[in-house]
């Protein structure tokens, strides 16, 4: 359990409401007093056979200000994954979609974490 204040987000994409997601991304972020990521947890669903934790991407984001460049570097780690390739979507599409969703999740989680910091 994360005891420090943190923000969270989970975003997913499905072709139709109620369908299984083609991809989804989850993020937890704790910020330090300067607004930099002190702790980050990232996960993906729908890309592989099971949910995936992105430890390398987490390390890339830790200590940064979660800028667009830092998020792009972290999302690039998704390209190294083996992705599902089926009748619903190609593996390449799932990885591209997962990268976009990861960026959205990180930004939403960071905004929520910043809002908690401003209350303290």
C-alpha positions in Angstrom: 0.0 0.0 0.0 1.2 3.5 -0.8 1.0 5.5 2.4 2.1 8.8 0.8 -0.4 11.0 -1.1 -0.6 9.8 -4.7 -2.6 10.1 -7.9 -4.1 7.3 -9.8 -5.6 6.7 -13.3 -6.8 3.9 -15.5 -7.7 4.4 -19.1 -8.8 1.9 -21.7 -10.0 1.7 -25.3 -12.7 -0.6 -26.7 -14.3 -0.3 -30.1 -17.8 -0.4 -28.6 -19.1 0.3 -25.1 -19.0 -2.9 -23.0 -16.5 -4.7 -25.2 -13.2 -6.0 -23.8 -10.6 -3.4 -24.1 -8.1 -3.6 -27.0 -5.6 -2.0 -24.5 -5.6 -0.2 -21.2 -3.1 1.5 -19.0 -3.0 2.1 -15.2 -0.7 4.5 -13.3 0.0 5.5 -9.7 2.2 8.5 -9.1 3.5 10.1 -5.9 5.1 13.5 -6.3 7.8 15.2 -4.2 7.6 18.8 -3.0 9.1 20.1 -6.2 6.5 18.3 -8.3 8.8 15.5 -9.6 7.8 11.9 -9.6 9.0 10.3 -6.4 7.4 6.9 -7.1 5.7 5.6 -10.2 3.8 2.3 -11.0 2.7 1.5 -14.5 0.7 -1.4 -15.9 -0.9 -2.4 -19.2 -3.8 -4.7 -20.0 -4.9 -6.1 -23.4 -1.4 -6.0 -24.9 -0.2 -9.4 -23.7 -1.7 -12.6 -22.4 -1.9 -11.1 -18.9 -1.6 -7.7 -17.3 2.0 -6.3 -17.6 4.0 -4.2 -15.2 6.4 -1.8 -16.9 9.3 -1.7 -14.5 11.8 -0.2 -17.0 9.3 2.6 -17.9 8.7 3.3 -14.2 12.5 3.8 -13.7 12.6 6.2 -16.6 9.8 8.4 -15.1 11.0 8.3 -11.5 12.7 11.6 -10.6 11.4 13.5 -13.6 8.8 16.2 -13.9 6.7 13.9 -16.0 7.2 16.1 -19.1 6.0 15.0 -22.5 9.5 13.9 -23.4 9.8 11.8 -20.3 6.4 10.2 -20.9 7.4 9.5 -24.6 10.6 7.8 -23.4 8.6 5.6 -21.0 6.0 4.8 -23.7 8.8 3.7 -26.0 9.5 0.8 -23.7 6.2 -0.7 -24.9 7.8 -1.2 -28.3 10.0 -3.9 -26.7 7.0 -6.0 -25.7 5.5 -9.0 -27.5 1.9 -8.0 -28.2 -1.2 -10.0 -29.0 -1.9 -10.2 -32.7 -5.5 -11.4 -33.3 -8.6 -10.7 -35.4 -9.5 -7.6 -33.2 -6.2 -5.8 -33.7 -2.6 -6.3 -34.7 0.2 -6.3 -32.1 1.6 -3.2 -33.6 -1.7 -1.4 -33.2 -2.1 -2.6 -29.6 1.4 -1.3 -28.7 0.8 2.1 -30.4 -2.6 2.4 -28.6 -1.1 1.3 -25.3 1.6 4.1 -25.6 -1.1 6.7 -26.1 -3.2 5.4 -23.2 -0.1 5.3 -21.0 0.5 8.9 -21.6 -3.0 9.8 -20.7 -2.9 7.7 -17.5 0.4 9.3 -16.4 -1.0 12.8 -17.0 -4.2 12.1 -15.2 -2.5 10.5 -12.2 0.0 13.3 -12.0 -2.7 15.9 -12.0 -4.5 14.1 -9.2 -1.3 13.8 -7.2 -0.6 17.5 -7.7 -4.1 18.4 -6.5 -3.5 16.4 -3.3 -0.1 18.2 -2.8 -1.8 21.6 -3.1 -4.1 20.7 -0.2 -1.3 19.9 2.1 
